[in-house]
């Protein structure tokens, strides 16, 4: 039974004074008088809880802005681009001259049912964010599988600058091997200069440290040691460490699946790279960031011949 029903019953049925009822239930005398007047005017409807929503909301965005948020969400998702609240808020301000906070965008997206709840997803606040302070301080690398028509597939190898998110090399292979990784690393280093360090997962094409060094180090590891480059590897089964290249590959796949993108052709006899060359080149030529159209701080790009501040490198043990 609601408190409003108890208060009205005590005054109307039990004939108790208003002041006594207000003290007994810990409410204001004026509120009891308001309930009584409402009961005499509306009857049983006075017992139902009323909305506390204000009559006016001067700070609320317009209905046109809400519809624009929904339209941008659908448009960006259909194009395979990032459609999060930050991206939508940035596009509203720069393309439509409408300033709305990302939190407001997220609230209206959730109200329209355009957000899939993920209660078990780890909160972003628990992640430790990191980024290189200068170009060529660290390169991230990884490869991902991309299906082709006819049930075949290919693997896309990506080299990414950790500071600027510049896609240094994006190439497709029938299968990514150690020689392929070494060749693409050398090609990127020849164009942009060698990095101070690399960050990859623990795939055998990058490192043999988890295999007990059976057969010794691979060619890529020997190349890094020869150049004096620090090699860093993430923890097993923890792709978040290589989050920048992982996010880039996710965006790359979305761009390949967007409407109007070239169809996925069957694997050619020459090379899988020829099959999806037209899919990779627009992204590689545009040097898309981790989130296309996403606001980001001004970053410097690695360029050959650019003077760089010295990076402290850990001393490497000599050969045993």
Buried (B, 14 or more C-beta within 10 A) or exposed (E): EEEBBBBBBBBEEEEBEBEBBBEEBEBEBEBBEEBBEBBEEEEEEBBEEEEEEEEEEEEEBEEEBBEBBBEBBEEBBEBBBBBBBBBBBBBBEEEEEBEBEBEBBBBBBEEEEBBEEEEEEEEEEEEEEEEBEBBBBBBBBBBBEBEBEEEBBBBBBBBBBBBBBBBBBBBBBBEBBBEBBBBBBBBBBEEBBBBBBBBBBBBEBBBBEEEEEEEEBBBBBEBBBEEEBBBEBBEEEEEEBBBBBBBBBBBBBBBBEBEEBEEBBEBEEEEBBBBBBEBBEEBBEEBBBBBBBBBEEEBBBBEEEEEEEEBEEEEEEEEE
